[in-house]
Amino acid sequence: MSWFKNSVLVKESSRTSTSTQEGGVCLLSIQSLQAEDAGLYSCVATNELGTERCDCSMRVLLEMTDEGLLPAEGVVRADVAQATTGTC
């Protein structure tokens, strides 16, 4: 399972992590969401039977706080089982 943002491989870091849950649900978690995290995310699964891909567009919504404009926290998630139906 691989995640891409705007066709560039997303590497795990202190802000990003990936996991696969029971039932094949694959998650990409992004901590401390920033405006630059917006973009087209793709989850790509490959095995001996082929490749499936699910694309999701993510927008980062900013909100006004006492500290200025800050993005809301969030998680990008895609269900690989849904990728076969072309939904995300």
Phi and psi restraints in degrees (range 20) as a CNS / XPLOR table:
assign (resid 1 and name C) (resid 2 and name N)
       (resid 2 and name CA) (resid 2 and name C) 1.0 -132.6 20.0 2
assign (resid 2 and name N) (resid 2 and name CA)
       (resid 2 and name C) (resid 3 and name N) 1.0 144.5 20.0 2
assign (resid 2 and name C) (resid 3 and name N)
       (resid 3 and name CA) (resid 3 and name C) 1.0 -112.7 20.0 2
assign (resid 3 and name N) (resid 3 and name CA)
       (resid 3 and name C) (resid 4 and name N) 1.0 141.2 20.0 2
assign (resid 3 and name C) (resid 4 and name N)
       (resid 4 and name CA) (resid 4 and name C) 1.0 -129.8 20.0 2
assign (resid 4 and name N) (resid 4 and name CA)
       (resid 4 and name C) (resid 5 and name N) 1.0 146.3 20.0 2
assign (resid 4 and name C) (resid 5 and name N)
       (resid 5 and name CA) (resid 5 and name C) 1.0 -120.7 20.0 2
assign (resid 5 and name N) (resid 5 and name CA)
       (resid 5 and name C) (resid 6 and name N) 1.0 120.8 20.0 2
assign (resid 5 and name C) (resid 6 and name N)
       (resid 6 and name CA) (resid 6 and name C) 1.0 49.5 20.0 2
assign (resid 6 and name N) (resid 6 and name CA)
       (resid 6 and name C) (resid 7 and name N) 1.0 44.2 20.0 2
assign (resid 6 and name C) (resid 7 and name N)
       (resid 7 and name CA) (resid 7 and name C) 1.0 71.4 20.0 2
assign (resid 7 and name N) (resid 7 and name CA)
       (resid 7 and name C) (resid 8 and name N) 1.0 9.0 20.0 2
assign (resid 7 and name C) (resid 8 and name N)
       (resid 8 and name CA) (resid 8 and name C) 1.0 -108.8 20.0 2
assign (resid 8 and name N) (resid 8 and name CA)
       (resid 8 and name C) (resid 9 and name N) 1.0 130.9 20.0 2
assign (resid 8 and name C) (resid 9 and name N)
       (resid 9 and name CA) (resid 9 and name C) 1.0 -56.1 20.0 2
assign (resid 9 and name N) (resid 9 and name CA)
       (resid 9 and name C) (resid 10 and name N) 1.0 130.8 20.0 2
assign (resid 9 and name C) (resid 10 and name N)
       (resid 10 and name CA) (resid 10 and name C) 1.0 -86.4 20.0 2
assign (resid 10 and name N) (resid 10 and name CA)
       (resid 10 and name C) (resid 11 and name N) 1.0 121.4 20.0 2
assign (resid 10 and name C) (resid 11 and name N)
       (resid 11 and name CA) (resid 11 and name C) 1.0 -97.3 20.0 2
assign (resid 11 and name N) (resid 11 and name CA)
       (resid 11 and name C) (resid 12 and name N) 1.0 142.4 20.0 2
assign (resid 11 and name C) (resid 12 and name N)
       (resid 12 and name CA) (resid 12 and name C) 1.0 -65.8 20.0 2
assign (resid 12 and name N) (resid 12 and name CA)
       (resid 12 and name C) (resid 13 and name N) 1.0 142.2 20.0 2
assign (resid 12 and name C) (resid 13 and name N)
       (resid 13 and name CA) (resid 13 and name C) 1.0 -151.5 20.0 2
assign (resid 13 and name N) (resid 13 and name CA)
       (resid 13 and name C) (resid 14 and name N) 1.0 -169.4 20.0 2
assign (resid 13 and name C) (resid 14 and name N)
       (resid 14 and name CA) (resid 14 and name C) 1.0 -67.3 20.0 2
assign (resid 14 and name N) (resid 14 and name CA)
       (resid 14 and name C) (resid 15 and name N) 1.0 -18.2 20.0 2
assign (resid 14 and name C) (resid 15 and name N)
       (resid 15 and name CA) (resid 15 and name C) 1.0 -103.9 20.0 2
assign (resid 15 and name N) (resid 15 and name CA)
       (resid 15 and name C) (resid 16 and name N) 1.0 -22.7 20.0 2
assign (resid 15 and name C) (resid 16 and name N)
       (resid 16 and name CA) (resid 16 and name C) 1.0 -123.3 20.0 2
assign (resid 16 and name N) (resid 16 and name CA)
       (resid 16 and name C) (resid 17 and name N) 1.0 140.7 20.0 2
assign (resid 16 and name C) (resid 17 and name N)
       (resid 17 and name CA) (resid 17 and name C) 1.0 -147.0 20.0 2
assign (resid 17 and name N) (resid 17 and name CA)
       (resid 17 and name C) (resid 18 and name N) 1.0 154.2 20.0 2
assign (resid 17 and name C) (resid 18 and name N)
       (resid 18 and name CA) (resid 18 and name C) 1.0 -123.4 20.0 2
assign (resid 18 and name N) (resid 18 and name CA)
       (resid 18 and name C) (resid 19 and name N) 1.0 153.5 20.0 2
assign (resid 18 and name C) (resid 19 and name N)
       (resid 19 and name CA) (resid 19 and name C) 1.0 -156.0 20.0 2
assign (resid 19 and name N) (resid 19 and name CA)
       (resid 19 and name C) (resid 20 and name N) 1.0 160.0 20.0 2
assign (resid 19 and name C) (resid 20 and name N)
       (resid 20 and name CA) (resid 20 and name C) 1.0 -122.2 20.0 2
assign (resid 20 and name N) (resid 20 and name CA)
       (resid 20 and name C) (resid 21 and name N) 1.0 124.5 20.0 2
assign (resid 20 and name C) (resid 21 and name N)
       (resid 21 and name CA) (resid 21 and name C) 1.0 -96.9 20.0 2
assign (resid 21 and name N) (resid 21 and name CA)
       (resid 21 and name C) (resid 22 and name N) 1.0 170.2 20.0 2
assign (resid 21 and name C) (resid 22 and name N)
       (resid 22 and name CA) (resid 22 and name C) 1.0 -55.3 20.0 2
assign (resid 22 and name N) (resid 22 and name CA)
       (resid 22 and name C) (resid 23 and name N) 1.0 137.9 20.0 2
assign (resid 22 and name C) (resid 23 and name N)
       (resid 23 and name CA) (resid 23 and name C) 1.0 89.5 20.0 2
assign (resid 23 and name N) (resid 23 and name CA)
       (resid 23 and name C) (resid 24 and name N) 1.0 3.0 20.0 2
assign (resid 23 and name C) (resid 24 and name N)
       (resid 24 and name CA) (resid 24 and name C) 1.0 84.9 20.0 2
assign (resid 24 and name N) (resid 24 and name CA)
       (resid 24 and name C) (resid 25 and name N) 1.0 13.5 20.0 2
assign (resid 24 and name C) (resid 25 and name N)
       (resid 25 and name CA) (resid 25 and name C) 1.0 -77.2 20.0 2
assign (resid 25 and name N) (resid 25 and name CA)
       (resid 25 and name C) (resid 26 and name N) 1.0 120.6 20.0 2
assign (resid 25 and name C) (resid 26 and name N)
       (resid 26 and name CA) (resid 26 and name C) 1.0 -104.5 20.0 2
assign (resid 26 and name N) (resid 26 and name CA)
       (resid 26 and name C) (resid 27 and name N) 1.0 131.4 20.0 2
assign (resid 26 and name C) (resid 27 and name N)
       (resid 27 and name CA) (resid 27 and name C) 1.0 -117.6 20.0 2
assign (resid 27 and name N) (resid 27 and name CA)
       (resid 27 and name C) (resid 28 and name N) 1.0 143.2 20.0 2
assign (resid 27 and name C) (resid 28 and name N)
       (resid 28 and name CA) (resid 28 and name C) 1.0 -118.9 20.0 2
assign (resid 28 and name N) (resid 28 and name CA)
       (resid 28 and name C) (resid 29 and name N) 1.0 118.2 20.0 2
assign (resid 28 and name C) (resid 29 and name N)
       (resid 29 and name CA) (resid 29 and name C) 1.0 -107.3 20.0 2
assign (resid 29 and name N) (resid 29 and name CA)
       (resid 29 and name C) (resid 30 and name N) 1.0 134.5 20.0 2
assign (resid 29 and name C) (resid 30 and name N)
       (resid 30 and name CA) (resid 30 and name C) 1.0 -122.6 20.0 2
assign (resid 30 and name N) (resid 30 and name CA)
       (resid 30 and name C) (resid 31 and name N) 1.0 118.7 20.0 2
assign (resid 30 and name C) (resid 31 and name N)
       (resid 31 and name CA) (resid 31 and name C) 1.0 -91.6 20.0 2
assign (resid 31 and name N) (resid 31 and name CA)
       (resid 31 and name C) (resid 32 and name N) 1.0 155.5 20.0 2
assign (resid 31 and name C) (resid 32 and name N)
       (resid 32 and name CA) (resid 32 and name C) 1.0 49.5 20.0 2
assign (resid 32 and name N) (resid 32 and name CA)
       (resid 32 and name C) (resid 33 and name N) 1.0 56.1 20.0 2
assign (resid 32 and name C) (resid 33 and name N)
       (resid 33 and name CA) (resid 33 and name C) 1.0 -52.1 20.0 2
assign (resid 33 and name N) (resid 33 and name CA)
       (resid 33 and name C) (resid 34 and name N) 1.0 136.9 20.0 2
assign (resid 33 and name C) (resid 34 and name N)
       (resid 34 and name CA) (resid 34 and name C) 1.0 -126.1 20.0 2
assign (resid 34 and name N) (resid 34 and name CA)
       (resid 34 and name C) (resid 35 and name N) 1.0 158.8 20.0 2
assign (resid 34 and name C) (resid 35 and name N)
       (resid 35 and name CA) (resid 35 and name C) 1.0 -55.8 20.0 2
assign (resid 35 and name N) (resid 35 and name CA)
       (resid 35 and name C) (resid 36 and name N) 1.0 -34.5 20.0 2
assign (resid 35 and name C) (resid 36 and name N)
       (resid 36 and name CA) (resid 36 and name C) 1.0 -67.9 20.0 2
assign (resid 36 and name N) (resid 36 and name CA)
       (resid 36 and name C) (resid 37 and name N) 1.0 -12.0 20.0 2
assign (resid 36 and name C) (resid 37 and name N)
       (resid 37 and name CA) (resid 37 and name C) 1.0 -77.6 20.0 2
assign (resid 37 and name N) (resid 37 and name CA)
       (resid 37 and name C) (resid 38 and name N) 1.0 -10.9 20.0 2
assign (resid 37 and name C) (resid 38 and name N)
       (resid 38 and name CA) (resid 38 and name C) 1.0 -65.4 20.0 2
assign (resid 38 and name N) (resid 38 and name CA)
       (resid 38 and name C) (resid 39 and name N) 1.0 145.9 20.0 2
assign (resid 38 and name C) (resid 39 and name N)
       (resid 39 and name CA) (resid 39 and name C) 1.0 157.3 20.0 2
assign (resid 39 and name N) (resid 39 and name CA)
       (resid 39 and name C) (resid 40 and name N) 1.0 -170.2 20.0 2
assign (resid 39 and name C) (resid 40 and name N)
       (resid 40 and name CA) (resid 40 and name C) 1.0 -95.0 20.0 2
assign (resid 40 and name N) (resid 40 and name CA)
       (resid 40 and name C) (resid 41 and name N) 1.0 115.6 20.0 2
assign (resid 40 and name C) (resid 41 and name N)
       (resid 41 and name CA) (resid 41 and name C) 1.0 -102.1 20.0 2
assign (resid 41 and name N) (resid 41 and name CA)
       (resid 41 and name C) (resid 42 and name N) 1.0 139.8 20.0 2
assign (resid 41 and name C) (resid 42 and name N)
       (resid 42 and name CA) (resid 42 and name C) 1.0 -128.2 20.0 2
assign (resid 42 and name N) (resid 42 and name CA)
       (resid 42 and name C) (resid 43 and name N) 1.0 134.6 20.0 2
assign (resid 42 and name C) (resid 43 and name N)
       (resid 43 and name CA) (resid 43 and name C) 1.0 -108.2 20.0 2
assign (resid 43 and name N) (resid 43 and name CA)
       (resid 43 and name C) (resid 44 and name N) 1.0 121.9 20.0 2
assign (resid 43 and name C) (resid 44 and name N)
       (resid 44 and name CA) (resid 44 and name C) 1.0 -120.3 20.0 2
assign (resid 44 and name N) (resid 44 and name CA)
       (resid 44 and name C) (resid 45 and name N) 1.0 124.0 20.0 2
assign (resid 44 and name C) (resid 45 and name N)
       (resid 45 and name CA) (resid 45 and name C) 1.0 -115.4 20.0 2
assign (resid 45 and name N) (resid 45 and name CA)
       (resid 45 and name C) (resid 46 and name N) 1.0 131.6 20.0 2
assign (resid 45 and name C) (resid 46 and name N)
       (resid 46 and name CA) (resid 46 and name C) 1.0 -132.0 20.0 2
assign (resid 46 and name N) (resid 46 and name CA)
       (resid 46 and name C) (resid 47 and name N) 1.0 135.3 20.0 2
assign (resid 46 and name C) (resid 47 and name N)
       (resid 47 and name CA) (resid 47 and name C) 1.0 -147.5 20.0 2
assign (resid 47 and name N) (resid 47 and name CA)
       (resid 47 and name C) (resid 48 and name N) 1.0 -168.7 20.0 2
assign (resid 47 and name C) (resid 48 and name N)
       (resid 48 and name CA) (resid 48 and name C) 1.0 -64.8 20.0 2
assign (resid 48 and name N) (resid 48 and name CA)
       (resid 48 and name C) (resid 49 and name N) 1.0 -16.9 20.0 2
assign (resid 48 and name C) (resid 49 and name N)
       (resid 49 and name CA) (resid 49 and name C) 1.0 -90.3 20.0 2
assign (resid 49 and name N) (resid 49 and name CA)
       (resid 49 and name C) (resid 50 and name N) 1.0 -11.4 20.0 2
assign (resid 49 and name C) (resid 50 and name N)
       (resid 50 and name CA) (resid 50 and name C) 1.0 138.7 20.0 2
assign (resid 50 and name N) (resid 50 and name CA)
       (resid 50 and name C) (resid 51 and name N) 1.0 -159.1 20.0 2
assign (resid 50 and name C) (resid 51 and name N)
       (resid 51 and name CA) (resid 51 and name C) 1.0 -129.1 20.0 2
assign (resid 51 and name N) (resid 51 and name CA)
       (resid 51 and name C) (resid 52 and name N) 1.0 137.1 20.0 2
assign (resid 51 and name C) (resid 52 and name N)
       (resid 52 and name CA) (resid 52 and name C) 1.0 -123.8 20.0 2
assign (resid 52 and name N) (resid 52 and name CA)
       (resid 52 and name C) (resid 53 and name N) 1.0 146.8 20.0 2
assign (resid 52 and name C) (resid 53 and name N)
       (resid 53 and name CA) (resid 53 and name C) 1.0 -137.9 20.0 2
assign (resid 53 and name N) (resid 53 and name CA)
       (resid 53 and name C) (resid 54 and name N) 1.0 139.7 20.0 2
assign (resid 53 and name C) (resid 54 and name N)
       (resid 54 and name CA) (resid 54 and name C) 1.0 -127.4 20.0 2
assign (resid 54 and name N) (resid 54 and name CA)
       (resid 54 and name C) (resid 55 and name N) 1.0 126.4 20.0 2
assign (resid 54 and name C) (resid 55 and name N)
       (resid 55 and name CA) (resid 55 and name C) 1.0 -109.6 20.0 2
assign (resid 55 and name N) (resid 55 and name CA)
       (resid 55 and name C) (resid 56 and name N) 1.0 139.6 20.0 2
assign (resid 55 and name C) (resid 56 and name N)
       (resid 56 and name CA) (resid 56 and name C) 1.0 -138.2 20.0 2
assign (resid 56 and name N) (resid 56 and name CA)
       (resid 56 and name C) (resid 57 and name N) 1.0 132.9 20.0 2
assign (resid 56 and name C) (resid 57 and name N)
       (resid 57 and name CA) (resid 57 and name C) 1.0 -93.9 20.0 2
assign (resid 57 and name N) (resid 57 and name CA)
       (resid 57 and name C) (resid 58 and name N) 1.0 129.3 20.0 2
assign (resid 57 and name C) (resid 58 and name N)
       (resid 58 and name CA) (resid 58 and name C) 1.0 -117.6 20.0 2
assign (resid 58 and name N) (resid 58 and name CA)
       (resid 58 and name C) (resid 59 and name N) 1.0 128.9 20.0 2
assign (resid 58 and name C) (resid 59 and name N)
       (resid 59 and name CA) (resid 59 and name C) 1.0 -107.1 20.0 2
assign (resid 59 and name N) (resid 59 and name CA)
       (resid 59 and name C) (resid 60 and name N) 1.0 146.3 20.0 2
assign (resid 59 and name C) (resid 60 and name N)
       (resid 60 and name CA) (resid 60 and name C) 1.0 -105.0 20.0 2
assign (resid 60 and name N) (resid 60 and name CA)
       (resid 60 and name C) (resid 61 and name N) 1.0 119.2 20.0 2
assign (resid 60 and name C) (resid 61 and name N)
       (resid 61 and name CA) (resid 61 and name C) 1.0 -92.5 20.0 2
assign (resid 61 and name N) (resid 61 and name CA)
       (resid 61 and name C) (resid 62 and name N) 1.0 130.0 20.0 2
assign (resid 61 and name C) (resid 62 and name N)
       (resid 62 and name CA) (resid 62 and name C) 1.0 -100.1 20.0 2
assign (resid 62 and name N) (resid 62 and name CA)
       (resid 62 and name C) (resid 63 and name N) 1.0 147.4 20.0 2
assign (resid 62 and name C) (resid 63 and name N)
       (resid 63 and name CA) (resid 63 and name C) 1.0 -130.6 20.0 2
assign (resid 63 and name N) (resid 63 and name CA)
       (resid 63 and name C) (resid 64 and name N) 1.0 147.5 20.0 2
assign (resid 63 and name C) (resid 64 and name N)
       (resid 64 and name CA) (resid 64 and name C) 1.0 -80.9 20.0 2
assign (resid 64 and name N) (resid 64 and name CA)
       (resid 64 and name C) (resid 65 and name N) 1.0 128.0 20.0 2
assign (resid 64 and name C) (resid 65 and name N)
       (resid 65 and name CA) (resid 65 and name C) 1.0 -126.5 20.0 2
assign (resid 65 and name N) (resid 65 and name CA)
       (resid 65 and name C) (resid 66 and name N) 1.0 178.2 20.0 2
assign (resid 65 and name C) (resid 66 and name N)
       (resid 66 and name CA) (resid 66 and name C) 1.0 -62.6 20.0 2
assign (resid 66 and name N) (resid 66 and name CA)
       (resid 66 and name C) (resid 67 and name N) 1.0 -23.2 20.0 2
assign (resid 66 and name C) (resid 67 and name N)
       (resid 67 and name CA) (resid 67 and name C) 1.0 -93.4 20.0 2
assign (resid 67 and name N) (resid 67 and name CA)
       (resid 67 and name C) (resid 68 and name N) 1.0 3.4 20.0 2
assign (resid 67 and name C) (resid 68 and name N)
       (resid 68 and name CA) (resid 68 and name C) 1.0 110.2 20.0 2
assign (resid 68 and name N) (resid 68 and name CA)
       (resid 68 and name C) (resid 69 and name N) 1.0 -164.3 20.0 2
assign (resid 68 and name C) (resid 69 and name N)
       (resid 69 and name CA) (resid 69 and name C) 1.0 -77.6 20.0 2
assign (resid 69 and name N) (resid 69 and name CA)
       (resid 69 and name C) (resid 70 and name N) 1.0 121.8 20.0 2
assign (resid 69 and name C) (resid 70 and name N)
       (resid 70 and name CA) (resid 70 and name C) 1.0 -131.4 20.0 2
assign (resid 70 and name N) (resid 70 and name CA)
       (resid 70 and name C) (resid 71 and name N) 1.0 144.4 20.0 2
assign (resid 70 and name C) (resid 71 and name N)
       (resid 71 and name CA) (resid 71 and name C) 1.0 -75.7 20.0 2
assign (resid 71 and name N) (resid 71 and name CA)
       (resid 71 and name C) (resid 72 and name N) 1.0 150.2 20.0 2
assign (resid 71 and name C) (resid 72 and name N)
       (resid 72 and name CA) (resid 72 and name C) 1.0 -76.7 20.0 2
assign (resid 72 and name N) (resid 72 and name CA)
       (resid 72 and name C) (resid 73 and name N) 1.0 151.7 20.0 2
assign (resid 72 and name C) (resid 73 and name N)
       (resid 73 and name CA) (resid 73 and name C) 1.0 -71.7 20.0 2
assign (resid 73 and name N) (resid 73 and name CA)
       (resid 73 and name C) (resid 74 and name N) 1.0 152.2 20.0 2
assign (resid 73 and name C) (resid 74 and name N)
       (resid 74 and name CA) (resid 74 and name C) 1.0 -165.1 20.0 2
assign (resid 74 and name N) (resid 74 and name CA)
       (resid 74 and name C) (resid 75 and name N) 1.0 170.5 20.0 2
assign (resid 74 and name C) (resid 75 and name N)
       (resid 75 and name CA) (resid 75 and name C) 1.0 -133.8 20.0 2
assign (resid 75 and name N) (resid 75 and name CA)
       (resid 75 and name C) (resid 76 and name N) 1.0 133.6 20.0 2
assign (resid 75 and name C) (resid 76 and name N)
       (resid 76 and name CA) (resid 76 and name C) 1.0 -94.4 20.0 2
assign (resid 76 and name N) (resid 76 and name CA)
       (resid 76 and name C) (resid 77 and name N) 1.0 129.7 20.0 2
assign (resid 76 and name C) (resid 77 and name N)
       (resid 77 and name CA) (resid 77 and name C) 1.0 -141.1 20.0 2
assign (resid 77 and name N) (resid 77 and name CA)
       (resid 77 and name C) (resid 78 and name N) 1.0 146.0 20.0 2
assign (resid 77 and name C) (resid 78 and name N)
       (resid 78 and name CA) (resid 78 and name C) 1.0 -140.6 20.0 2
assign (resid 78 and name N) (resid 78 and name CA)
       (resid 78 and name C) (resid 79 and name N) 1.0 141.7 20.0 2
assign (resid 78 and name C) (resid 79 and name N)
       (resid 79 and name CA) (resid 79 and name C) 1.0 -100.6 20.0 2
assign (resid 79 and name N) (resid 79 and name CA)
       (resid 79 and name C) (resid 80 and name N) 1.0 114.7 20.0 2
assign (resid 79 and name C) (resid 80 and name N)
       (resid 80 and name CA) (resid 80 and name C) 1.0 -60.6 20.0 2
assign (resid 80 and name N) (resid 80 and name CA)
       (resid 80 and name C) (resid 81 and name N) 1.0 -33.1 20.0 2
assign (resid 80 and name C) (resid 81 and name N)
       (resid 81 and name CA) (resid 81 and name C) 1.0 -60.9 20.0 2
assign (resid 81 and name N) (resid 81 and name CA)
       (resid 81 and name C) (resid 82 and name N) 1.0 -33.5 20.0 2
assign (resid 81 and name C) (resid 82 and name N)
       (resid 82 and name CA) (resid 82 and name C) 1.0 -75.1 20.0 2
assign (resid 82 and name N) (resid 82 and name CA)
       (resid 82 and name C) (resid 83 and name N) 1.0 -22.2 20.0 2
assign (resid 82 and name C) (resid 83 and name N)
       (resid 83 and name CA) (resid 83 and name C) 1.0 -59.2 20.0 2
assign (resid 83 and name N) (resid 83 and name CA)
       (resid 83 and name C) (resid 84 and name N) 1.0 -32.4 20.0 2
assign (resid 83 and name C) (resid 84 and name N)
       (resid 84 and name CA) (resid 84 and name C) 1.0 -67.8 20.0 2
assign (resid 84 and name N) (resid 84 and name CA)
       (resid 84 and name C) (resid 85 and name N) 1.0 -20.8 20.0 2
assign (resid 84 and name C) (resid 85 and name N)
       (resid 85 and name CA) (resid 85 and name C) 1.0 -96.0 20.0 2
assign (resid 85 and name N) (resid 85 and name CA)
       (resid 85 and name C) (resid 86 and name N) 1.0 -1.2 20.0 2
assign (resid 85 and name C) (resid 86 and name N)
       (resid 86 and name CA) (resid 86 and name C) 1.0 81.5 20.0 2
assign (resid 86 and name N) (resid 86 and name CA)
       (resid 86 and name C) (resid 87 and name N) 1.0 13.0 20.0 2
assign (resid 86 and name C) (resid 87 and name N)
       (resid 87 and name CA) (resid 87 and name C) 1.0 -106.8 20.0 2
assign (resid 87 and name N) (resid 87 and name CA)
       (resid 87 and name C) (resid 88 and name N) 1.0 165.2 20.0 2
